[in-house]
């Protein structure tokens, strides 16, 4: 990967909807050369895909909730069962294995703060190995990445 490839990746990371003409102009290439480079980056696995960044409201989930999860123990079987079940849970937007007091931090998107109660009671507390859930509701998003 050379300097031009890194420029292409930086441009596409900030706006993946750029046309080959726009991308080429930004990195100093012709549209066809920019297109060939992008295809090569896709084929070698540097670019994994493209997606639209939608607001939570546009997805019908305007409320963001963070939940710290502590498991009953940290045995591999317990963690794997929890993680496998978590992957099947549609309301989970993101999930992280953490160091510190809790074992996991999950981001839940719900239509309203009131609707979170059902998710908590019927879904999250029913996940295998859950010992404790600590919920925090967001007030406002200050910065958001991909």
WOQUI-V531546 format. One record per backbone hydrogen bond with DSSP energy under -1.0 kcal/mol. NH is the residue of the N-H (numbers start at 1). CO is the residue of the C=O. E is the energy in kcal/mol with one decimal. If there is no record, write none. Layout:
BEGIN
nh: <NH | NH>
co: <CO | CO>
e: <E | E>
END
This chain:
BEGIN
nh: <6 | 7 | 8 | 9 | 10 | 11 | 12 | 13 | 14 | 15 | 18 | 23 | 24 | 25 | 26 | 27 | 28 | 29 | 34 | 35 | 36 | 37 | 38 | 39 | 40 | 41 | 42 | 43 | 44 | 45 | 46 | 47 | 59 | 60 | 61 | 63 | 65 | 66 | 67 | 68 | 69 | 70 | 72 | 79 | 80 | 81 | 82 | 83 | 84 | 85 | 86 | 87 | 89 | 92 | 93 | 94 | 96 | 98 | 103 | 104 | 105 | 106 | 107 | 108 | 109 | 110 | 116 | 117 | 119 | 120 | 121 | 122 | 123 | 124 | 125 | 127 | 130 | 131 | 132 | 134 | 136 | 138>
co: <2 | 3 | 4 | 5 | 6 | 7 | 8 | 9 | 10 | 11 | 15 | 19 | 20 | 21 | 22 | 23 | 24 | 24 | 30 | 31 | 32 | 33 | 34 | 35 | 36 | 37 | 38 | 39 | 40 | 42 | 41 | 41 | 55 | 57 | 56 | 110 | 108 | 136 | 106 | 134 | 104 | 132 | 129 | 75 | 76 | 77 | 78 | 79 | 80 | 81 | 82 | 83 | 86 | 89 | 107 | 107 | 105 | 103 | 69 | 69 | 96 | 67 | 94 | 65 | 91 | 63 | 113 | 114 | 115 | 116 | 117 | 118 | 119 | 119 | 120 | 124 | 127 | 70 | 70 | 68 | 66 | 64>
e: <-2.1 | -1.9 | -2.6 | -2.6 | -2.3 | -2.5 | -2.7 | -2.2 | -1.3 | -1.9 | -1.3 | -2.9 | -2.7 | -2.1 | -1.8 | -1.7 | -1.3 | -2.7 | -2.6 | -2.4 | -2.3 | -2.3 | -2.4 | -2.5 | -2.3 | -2.5 | -2.2 | -2.6 | -2.2 | -1.0 | -1.5 | -1.8 | -1.4 | -1.3 | -3.1 | -2.3 | -2.8 | -2.9 | -2.7 | -3.0 | -2.8 | -2.6 | -2.4 | -2.4 | -2.8 | -2.1 | -2.2 | -2.8 | -2.7 | -2.0 | -2.5 | -1.9 | -1.8 | -1.4 | -3.1 | -1.2 | -2.3 | -3.2 | -1.9 | -2.1 | -2.1 | -2.6 | -2.9 | -3.4 | -1.9 | -2.5 | -1.0 | -1.1 | -1.2 | -3.0 | -2.9 | -3.0 | -1.6 | -2.7 | -2.2 | -1.4 | -1.4 | -2.9 | -2.2 | -2.4 | -2.9 | -2.2>
END
